[in-house]
Amino acid sequence: MKIDSMIAVRSTPWRTHPLKATLMVATSVLIMTTRVPAAEITATVTDDHGKPVAHAVVIAMPVDGNVRLPTNPPREIVDQIQQEFTPKVKAIVVGTPVIFPNKDNIRHHVYSFSPAKRFEVPLYSGVPAQPVVFDKAGVVVLGCNIHDWMVGYVYVSESPYFGKTGEDGTVVIGDLPPRAYALRVWHPQSEVAEETTKKTVDLAKVKQAEVAWTLTLKPEIKVRRAPVAGHGGLY
């Protein structure tokens, strides 16, 4: 009886052994909970004099074109403060709603004729009742129908991976899946087209990459005009 029992145990297939089953479950859980580490790109933009360029938008688009856009992007804000759009450049992903609060004590009339988004928020003060949804990729130039010097930009990205440089001319784009990306940069004063700035990095091979651009910038033209006379200070 003892001999038969020993033989029975030894002849039990390893794949059905309780210990083996436990190891298989533990391995499956480990695989399911192990996350592939994300990668990041540090982008730097300077002008042709070596000075950092702020408000440059850097976009990282997967080379294979396969992206998953957020279904409900959070609402963003472009303020109107001291008769200027703040921030002057706003970078968002396609489908993002943007609200345009007027924090001045005069009324504004926000509009855009850009192909990526034609819209109009008629003369108002305070906060508009509805946001503007930017549902098409591209650059949207903002203006005020009352104050000609007010110019702003909304960059609508077709990729969820993007960022805007700070005063130091640098931006870090993180949480990137490890794959190949085509990068490009846009700035409202750049003399070259955005498509000519493309660079490629493969984050499947390196987890951190540094990319730099040197842009030649056109002079910024600012229009200054006194408020239209005869409107009783409403504008």
C-alpha atoms as a printed R data frame, in Angstrom:
    type eleno elety resid chain resno       x       y       z
1   ATOM     1    CA   MET     A     1   0.000   0.000   0.000
2   ATOM     2    CA   LYS     A     2   2.774   2.407   0.856
3   ATOM     3    CA   ILE     A     3   4.655   1.518  -2.306
4   ATOM     4    CA   ASP     A     4   1.556   2.014  -4.424
5   ATOM     5    CA   SER     A     5   0.950   5.427  -2.839
6   ATOM     6    CA   MET     A     6   4.485   6.563  -3.525
7   ATOM     7    CA   ILE     A     7   4.238   5.454  -7.127
8   ATOM     8    CA   ALA     A     8   0.924   7.232  -7.524
9   ATOM     9    CA   VAL     A     9   2.368  10.503  -6.271
10  ATOM    10    CA   ARG     A    10   5.423  10.272  -8.471
11  ATOM    11    CA   SER     A    11   3.400   9.437 -11.527
12  ATOM    12    CA   THR     A    12   1.094  12.475 -11.083
13  ATOM    13    CA   PRO     A    13   1.712  14.824 -14.055
14  ATOM    14    CA   TRP     A    14   3.621  17.955 -12.961
15  ATOM    15    CA   ARG     A    15   1.188  20.242 -14.753
16  ATOM    16    CA   THR     A    16  -1.648  19.111 -12.469
17  ATOM    17    CA   HIS     A    17   0.329  19.178  -9.227
18  ATOM    18    CA   PRO     A    18  -1.218  21.607  -6.665
19  ATOM    19    CA   LEU     A    19   2.134  23.342  -6.164
20  ATOM    20    CA   LYS     A    20   2.521  23.860  -9.899
21  ATOM    21    CA   ALA     A    21  -1.012  25.302 -10.138
22  ATOM    22    CA   THR     A    22  -0.215  27.727  -7.328
23  ATOM    23    CA   LEU     A    23   2.966  28.845  -9.103
24  ATOM    24    CA   MET     A    24   1.051  29.354 -12.341
25  ATOM    25    CA   VAL     A    25  -1.571  31.556 -10.616
26  ATOM    26    CA   ALA     A    26   1.112  33.609  -8.858
27  ATOM    27    CA   THR     A    27   2.977  34.095 -12.136
28  ATOM    28    CA   SER     A    28  -0.205  35.197 -13.907
29  ATOM    29    CA   VAL     A    29  -0.964  37.742 -11.188
30  ATOM    30    CA   LEU     A    30   2.595  39.059 -11.373
31  ATOM    31    CA   ILE     A    31   2.379  39.487 -15.143
32  ATOM    32    CA   MET     A    32  -0.982  41.226 -14.886
33  ATOM    33    CA   THR     A    33   0.212  43.657 -12.213
34  ATOM    34    CA   THR     A    34   3.631  44.375 -13.731
35  ATOM    35    CA   ARG     A    35   3.496  47.633 -15.669
36  ATOM    36    CA   VAL     A    36   5.852  48.454 -18.505
37  ATOM    37    CA   PRO     A    37   7.761  51.555 -17.362
38  ATOM    38    CA   ALA     A    38   6.779  54.708 -19.232
39  ATOM    39    CA   ALA     A    39   9.310  56.862 -21.030
40  ATOM    40    CA   GLU     A    40   9.782  60.617 -21.303
41  ATOM    41    CA   ILE     A    41  11.113  63.257 -23.642
42  ATOM    42    CA   THR     A    42  12.831  66.468 -22.582
43  ATOM    43    CA   ALA     A    43  12.492  69.070 -25.332
44  ATOM    44    CA   THR     A    44  14.396  72.351 -25.472
45  ATOM    45    CA   VAL     A    45  13.673  75.245 -27.826
46  ATOM    46    CA   THR     A    46  15.994  78.213 -28.327
47  ATOM    47    CA   ASP     A    47  16.129  81.042 -30.858
48  ATOM    48    CA   ASP     A    48  19.011  81.701 -33.233
49  ATOM    49    CA   HIS     A    49  20.667  83.859 -30.569
50  ATOM    50    CA   GLY     A    50  20.696  80.999 -28.086
51  ATOM    51    CA   LYS     A    51  17.937  82.428 -25.913
52  ATOM    52    CA   PRO     A    52  15.202  80.130 -24.552
53  ATOM    53    CA   VAL     A    53  11.871  80.258 -26.350
54  ATOM    54    CA   ALA     A    54   8.762  80.150 -24.180
55  ATOM    55    CA   HIS     A    55   5.248  79.221 -25.354
56  ATOM    56    CA   ALA     A    56   6.507  76.734 -27.960
57  ATOM    57    CA   VAL     A    57   4.242  73.686 -28.325
58  ATOM    58    CA   VAL     A    58   5.998  70.334 -28.732
59  ATOM    59    CA   ILE     A    59   3.955  67.413 -30.053
60  ATOM    60    CA   ALA     A    60   4.928  63.727 -29.862
61  ATOM    61    CA   MET     A    61   2.975  61.619 -32.339
62  ATOM    62    CA   PRO     A    62   3.450  57.827 -32.444
63  ATOM    63    CA   VAL     A    63   5.055  56.907 -35.749
64  ATOM    64    CA   ASP     A    64   2.459  54.201 -36.319
65  ATOM    65    CA   GLY     A    65  -0.309  56.802 -35.880
66  ATOM    66    CA   ASN     A    66  -2.026  54.685 -33.240
67  ATOM    67    CA   VAL     A    67  -3.252  56.943 -30.423
68  ATOM    68    CA   ARG     A    68  -6.030  56.709 -27.885
69  ATOM    69    CA   LEU     A    69  -7.603  60.105 -27.320
70  ATOM    70    CA   PRO     A    70  -9.373  60.891 -24.044
71  ATOM    71    CA   THR     A    71 -13.136  60.494 -24.323
72  ATOM    72    CA   ASN     A    72 -13.937  63.380 -21.981
73  ATOM    73    CA   PRO     A    73 -11.052  65.847 -21.816
74  ATOM    74    CA   PRO     A    74 -11.266  68.196 -18.829
75  ATOM    75    CA   ARG     A    75 -12.408  71.765 -19.382
76  ATOM    76    CA   GLU     A    76  -9.612  74.278 -19.950
77  ATOM    77    CA   ILE     A    77  -9.548  78.042 -19.443
78  ATOM    78    CA   VAL     A    78  -8.271  81.014 -21.442
79  ATOM    79    CA   ASP     A    79  -8.717  84.137 -19.343
80  ATOM    80    CA   GLN     A    80  -9.048  87.718 -20.472
81  ATOM    81    CA   ILE     A    81  -7.029  89.844 -18.079
82  ATOM    82    CA   GLN     A    82  -6.025  93.479 -18.620
83  ATOM    83    CA   GLN     A    83  -7.292  93.233 -22.182
84  ATOM    84    CA   GLU     A    84  -5.013  90.322 -23.070
85  ATOM    85    CA   PHE     A    85  -5.606  86.586 -23.566
86  ATOM    86    CA   THR     A    86  -4.003  84.639 -20.713
87  ATOM    87    CA   PRO     A    87  -2.231  82.413 -21.462
88  ATOM    88    CA   LYS     A    88  -1.354  83.744 -24.870
89  ATOM    89    CA   VAL     A    89  -0.776  80.197 -26.133
90  ATOM    90    CA   LYS     A    90  -2.973  77.346 -24.914
91  ATOM    91    CA   ALA     A    91  -2.210  73.746 -25.928
92  ATOM    92    CA   ILE     A    92  -5.038  71.214 -25.738
93  ATOM    93    CA   VAL     A    93  -6.024  67.850 -27.200
94  ATOM    94    CA   VAL     A    94  -8.793  67.411 -29.768
95  ATOM    95    CA   GLY     A    95 -12.239  67.437 -28.185
96  ATOM    96    CA   THR     A    96 -11.350  69.725 -25.292
97  ATOM    97    CA   PRO     A    97 -13.934  72.303 -24.129
98  ATOM    98    CA   VAL     A    98 -12.489  75.746 -23.367
99  ATOM    99    CA   ILE     A    99 -14.149  78.502 -21.383
100 ATOM   100    CA   PHE     A   100 -13.241  82.183 -21.902
101 ATOM   101    CA   PRO     A   101 -13.840  84.098 -18.649
102 ATOM   102    CA   ASN     A   102 -13.743  87.879 -18.960
103 ATOM   103    CA   LYS     A   103 -12.052  89.214 -15.821
104 ATOM   104    CA   ASP     A   104 -11.879  92.786 -17.096
105 ATOM   105    CA   ASN     A   105 -14.359  95.477 -16.135
106 ATOM   106    CA   ILE     A   106 -15.124  96.013 -19.822
107 ATOM   107    CA   ARG     A   107 -16.836  93.740 -22.304
108 ATOM   108    CA   HIS     A   108 -15.085  91.570 -24.903
109 ATOM   109    CA   HIS     A   109 -16.211  89.848 -28.088
110 ATOM   110    CA   VAL     A   110 -14.079  86.727 -28.661
111 ATOM   111    CA   TYR     A   111 -13.944  85.150 -32.114
112 ATOM   112    CA   SER     A   112 -11.848  83.123 -34.535
113 ATOM   113    CA   PHE     A   113 -11.927  82.694 -38.291
114 ATOM   114    CA   SER     A   114  -9.370  79.861 -38.260
115 ATOM   115    CA   PRO     A   115 -10.278  76.747 -40.305
116 ATOM   116    CA   ALA     A   116  -9.662  74.507 -37.287
117 ATOM   117    CA   LYS     A   117 -12.421  76.298 -35.352
118 ATOM   118    CA   ARG     A   118 -14.653  79.151 -36.428
119 ATOM   119    CA   PHE     A   119 -16.608  80.518 -33.510
120 ATOM   120    CA   GLU     A   120 -17.877  83.647 -31.851
121 ATOM   121    CA   VAL     A   121 -18.679  84.577 -28.261
122 ATOM   122    CA   PRO     A   122 -20.678  87.812 -28.640
123 ATOM   123    CA   LEU     A   123 -20.106  90.878 -26.517
124 ATOM   124    CA   TYR     A   124 -20.118  89.798 -22.871
125 ATOM   125    CA   SER     A   125 -18.685  90.208 -19.403
126 ATOM   126    CA   GLY     A   126 -18.139  87.581 -16.722
127 ATOM   127    CA   VAL     A   127 -18.170  83.903 -17.683
128 ATOM   128    CA   PRO     A   128 -19.908  82.645 -20.868
129 ATOM   129    CA   ALA     A   129 -22.689  80.152 -20.281
130 ATOM   130    CA   GLN     A   130 -21.166  77.504 -22.570
131 ATOM   131    CA   PRO     A   131 -17.587  76.502 -23.370
132 ATOM   132    CA   VAL     A   132 -16.237  76.267 -26.910
133 ATOM   133    CA   VAL     A   133 -15.381  72.686 -27.916
134 ATOM   134    CA   PHE     A   134 -12.296  72.420 -30.146
135 ATOM   135    CA   ASP     A   135 -13.052  69.311 -32.180
136 ATOM   136    CA   LYS     A   136 -10.498  69.629 -34.981
137 ATOM   137    CA   ALA     A   137  -6.700  69.608 -34.858
138 ATOM   138    CA   GLY     A   138  -4.853  72.751 -35.867
139 ATOM   139    CA   VAL     A   139  -3.963  76.261 -34.772
140 ATOM   140    CA   VAL     A   140  -6.823  78.551 -33.781
141 ATOM   141    CA   VAL     A   141  -6.040  82.272 -33.691
142 ATOM   142    CA   LEU     A   142  -8.114  84.204 -31.167
143 ATOM   143    CA   GLY     A   143  -9.160  87.817 -31.475
144 ATOM   144    CA   CYS     A   144 -11.451  90.377 -29.877
145 ATOM   145    CA   ASN     A   145 -13.845  92.207 -32.157
146 ATOM   146    CA   ILE     A   146 -13.579  95.289 -29.945
147 ATOM   147    CA   HIS     A   147  -9.885  95.341 -29.000
148 ATOM   148    CA   ASP     A   148  -7.662  94.744 -32.017
149 ATOM   149    CA   TRP     A   149  -4.466  94.243 -30.001
150 ATOM   150    CA   MET     A   150  -5.859  91.167 -28.252
151 ATOM   151    CA   VAL     A   151  -4.405  88.101 -29.991
152 ATOM   152    CA   GLY     A   152  -4.156  84.596 -28.589
153 ATOM   153    CA   TYR     A   153  -3.645  81.059 -29.847
154 ATOM   154    CA   VAL     A   154  -5.170  77.678 -29.104
155 ATOM   155    CA   TYR     A   155  -3.082  74.785 -30.404
156 ATOM   156    CA   VAL     A   156  -5.314  71.727 -30.820
157 ATOM   157    CA   SER     A   157  -3.215  68.554 -30.887
158 ATOM   158    CA   GLU     A   158  -4.261  65.325 -32.576
159 ATOM   159    CA   SER     A   159  -1.966  63.478 -30.139
160 ATOM   160    CA   PRO     A   160  -2.480  63.256 -26.367
161 ATOM   161    CA   TYR     A   161   1.291  63.594 -25.932
162 ATOM   162    CA   PHE     A   162   2.326  67.250 -26.002
163 ATOM   163    CA   GLY     A   163   3.522  70.127 -23.865
164 ATOM   164    CA   LYS     A   164   4.410  73.825 -23.881
165 ATOM   165    CA   THR     A   165   7.817  75.235 -23.058
166 ATOM   166    CA   GLY     A   166   8.239  77.442 -20.030
167 ATOM   167    CA   GLU     A   167  10.356  80.562 -19.660
168 ATOM   168    CA   ASP     A   168  13.459  78.360 -19.702
169 ATOM   169    CA   GLY     A   169  12.530  77.028 -23.142
170 ATOM   170    CA   THR     A   170  12.112  73.474 -21.848
171 ATOM   171    CA   VAL     A   171   9.226  71.045 -21.515
172 ATOM   172    CA   VAL     A   172   9.097  67.430 -20.334
173 ATOM   173    CA   ILE     A   173   6.560  65.124 -21.952
174 ATOM   174    CA   GLY     A   174   6.151  62.103 -19.707
175 ATOM   175    CA   ASP     A   175   4.109  58.916 -19.328
176 ATOM   176    CA   LEU     A   176   4.898  57.914 -22.901
177 ATOM   177    CA   PRO     A   177   4.422  54.285 -23.949
178 ATOM   178    CA   PRO     A   178   7.762  52.853 -25.160
179 ATOM   179    CA   ARG     A   179   7.487  53.212 -28.940
180 ATOM   180    CA   ALA     A   180   8.775  55.395 -31.773
181 ATOM   181    CA   TYR     A   181   7.593  59.011 -31.970
182 ATOM   182    CA   ALA     A   182   7.703  61.754 -34.553
183 ATOM   183    CA   LEU     A   183   8.226  65.089 -32.804
184 ATOM   184    CA   ARG     A   184   7.556  68.579 -34.075
185 ATOM   185    CA   VAL     A   185   7.418  72.071 -32.624
186 ATOM   186    CA   TRP     A   186   5.152  75.057 -33.223
187 ATOM   187    CA   HIS     A   187   5.459  78.679 -32.156
188 ATOM   188    CA   PRO     A   188   3.346  81.638 -33.327
189 ATOM   189    CA   GLN     A   189   6.441  83.591 -34.397
190 ATOM   190    CA   SER     A   190   8.346  80.746 -36.057
191 ATOM   191    CA   GLU     A   191   9.564  81.528 -39.567
192 ATOM   192    CA   VAL     A   192   9.368  77.876 -40.639
193 ATOM   193    CA   ALA     A   193   6.352  75.630 -41.063
194 ATOM   194    CA   GLU     A   194   5.646  73.202 -38.261
195 ATOM   195    CA   GLU     A   195   5.971  70.198 -40.574
196 ATOM   196    CA   THR     A   196   9.609  71.077 -41.339
197 ATOM   197    CA   THR     A   197  10.641  70.668 -37.686
198 ATOM   198    CA   LYS     A   198  10.095  66.906 -37.461
199 ATOM   199    CA   LYS     A   199  12.505  64.745 -35.469
200 ATOM   200    CA   THR     A   200  12.167  61.059 -34.576
201 ATOM   201    CA   VAL     A   201  13.031  59.227 -31.374
202 ATOM   202    CA   ASP     A   202  12.521  55.573 -30.513
203 ATOM   203    CA   LEU     A   203  11.533  55.183 -26.876
204 ATOM   204    CA   ALA     A   204  11.400  51.421 -27.285
205 ATOM   205    CA   LYS     A   205  15.208  51.551 -27.210
206 ATOM   206    CA   VAL     A   206  15.755  54.338 -24.662
207 ATOM   207    CA   LYS     A   207  13.497  55.372 -21.803
208 ATOM   208    CA   GLN     A   208  14.624  58.997 -21.772
209 ATOM   209    CA   ALA     A   209  15.395  61.184 -24.754
210 ATOM   210    CA   GLU     A   210  16.493  64.778 -25.183
211 ATOM   211    CA   VAL     A   211  15.525  66.743 -28.292
212 ATOM   212    CA   ALA     A   212  16.448  70.335 -29.143
213 ATOM   213    CA   TRP     A   213  15.336  72.844 -31.745
214 ATOM   214    CA   THR     A   214  16.659  76.229 -32.796
215 ATOM   215    CA   LEU     A   215  13.957  78.479 -34.244
216 ATOM   216    CA   THR     A   216  14.248  81.748 -36.092
217 ATOM   217    CA   LEU     A   217  11.456  83.955 -34.801
218 ATOM   218    CA   LYS     A   218   9.681  86.752 -36.595
219 ATOM   219    CA   PRO     A   219   9.291  90.022 -34.683
220 ATOM   220    CA   GLU     A   220   6.134  90.165 -32.628
221 ATOM   221    CA   ILE     A   221   3.754  92.803 -33.946
222 ATOM   222    CA   LYS     A   222   1.569  94.400 -31.309
223 ATOM   223    CA   VAL     A   223  -1.312  96.666 -32.207
224 ATOM   224    CA   ARG     A   224  -2.207  99.335 -29.672
225 ATOM   225    CA   ARG     A   225  -5.429 101.253 -30.024
226 ATOM   226    CA   ALA     A   226  -7.475 103.387 -27.673
227 ATOM   227    CA   PRO     A   227 -11.004 102.124 -26.953
228 ATOM   228    CA   VAL     A   228 -13.603 103.183 -29.488
229 ATOM   229    CA   ALA     A   229 -15.005 106.565 -28.500
230 ATOM   230    CA   GLY     A   230 -18.687 107.087 -27.717
231 ATOM   231    CA   HIS     A   231 -19.432 103.766 -26.002
232 ATOM   232    CA   GLY     A   232 -19.648 105.089 -22.445
233 ATOM   233    CA   GLY     A   233 -16.799 102.928 -21.151
234 ATOM   234    CA   LEU     A   234 -18.636  99.666 -21.850
235 ATOM   235    CA   TYR     A   235 -15.859  98.445 -24.116
